[in-house]
């Protein structure tokens, strides 16, 4: 029996719809936001380095950087060490882009929880924190307890 009815996933999907809608209004896609975010943390990297950071195809990164440059969100500068190589930097316009995925999601979740009485919101946040911590711990360990529990259920069902 699924006591959560996958509601966490369903709420996250609604948040993702809001993110896509908001970013589309600003003329930026989510993959482009991810690229801008990576550049904020790694200014002066090459397209090849971005492809590695984002685990993306070099051709896709080339298209995104070209689009973002045309929209004024990034700038290219010649590498002082290699004239053939260009380094990428976020432009001022990228720095002023406040609609990151995380910010939009956070605002949406804040909006949703504002409908709850303060004590319920606090209890919900505490429970969510426990679940998140357990999820992260399990993930970092390679999901051994989950695998063991689900294997036991499968054997028990037979």
N, C-alpha and C positions, 0 to 999 in steps of 0.2 A: 504494500500500500504506500502510495506517494503522498505523505502528509503535507508536503509543501506544494504539491501540484505544479511543481516547476515555476512557482510564482516569481522567484528571484530572477530566473532566466527571462521570464516574460516582462518583468519590470525593466530589466537591463535592455531588452529589445526596444521598449518604448523610449527609453533614454537615448538609445542609438538613433532612433527616428528623429528625435529632437535635435541631436547633434548634426545629423545629415542635413536637416532642413535649415538650421541656423547657419551652418558653414556654406551651404549652397547659396543662401542669400548674400553671403559675403564673397562669393565667387571662388571659394577654396574648397577642395575635396579633403576627405579625411586622410588619404595617403599623403597629400601635400602638407597637411598640418603635421603629420608624423615627421616628414622631412624637415620642415621648419624647426620643429622641436629638437630634432637631432642636431641641426646646425646651431641652434642656440647653445647646446651643450658641447658641441665640437666645432666651433667656428674655425674657418680656414682649412677645412678638410677637402679632399678631392671627391669627385663623383664616385670613383672606385671605393674610397673609404666609406662613403655614404651607403653604397650598395652593400658593403659588408655589415655596417652597423644596423641597417634596416632589413637585412636578409632578403634583399630584393635583386631582381635582374638588373644588370648594368644598363640595358636599353630602357627599361622602365624609369630608372633614376635619371637618365639623360633626358627623357621626355618631361618628367616632372620638374627638373631643374630649369629646363628651357621655358616651360610654362610659368613657373614661379618668377623667373627673371623677367619675362614679358609683363607679368602682373605687378612687378615692382617689389616683390617680397624677398629677393635675394640678389646679391651682386657677386660678380666674378672678378678676381684679381690674379694677375700673373704671379706664379710662384717665383720667389727670389732665387730658389735653388735650381729650378728647371723651367726654362722658358716655354716648353711645350705643355706644361701642366698648369692648370688653373685652380685656384683655391676659391672655395665658396664661403660666403658670409651672409648672415641674415641682414636684410636692409632695415632701415628705420621703420618702414611700413610693417615688416614682420614683427618687430618688437612691439609695435602698438596693436598688433592683432591680439585682442584679449579673449577671443572666442576659441580657446583650446578645448579639445574634447573633454578633458578632465574638469575644466571650469564649468562647462555647460552641464555636464553630468552632476557635478556637485550642487549647482544651483537647482537643478530639477529634483534631486533627492531631498534637498533642503525644503523645497516647495511642497513635496509630497508629505514629508514628516511634519510640516507645520500644521497639517490637518489633525494631528494627534494631540491629545492633552500632554502637557509637559512630562508627567510621570510615565505615560505610555511611551513617549518618544525616547526618554532616557532608558527605559527598560529595553526597548527595541534596539537602541544603539548598543547597549551592553551585550545583548544576545548576539547581535550581528558581529560585534568585535570578537566574541568567543568563537563563533563559527569561522570567521575570517582567519583567526590565529590557528585554529585547528586545521583549516584547509591549507594554509601556507606551510605549516609544520609537516603535514602529510605529503604535500607536493615536494618539498625539499628533500624528503627522505625517499622519494620514489614511489609513494603510495602503497607501502607494504601492508599496512593495517586494512586499508580498503580492499586491496586484492585478496587478502586472507579472508576477510568477512564475506566478500562476494563469491569467492571460491567455495566457502563453506555453505553458503546458501544454495549454490548450484548443485553441490553434492547432496545436500539435504532434500532438494526437490526431486531427485531421481529415485 
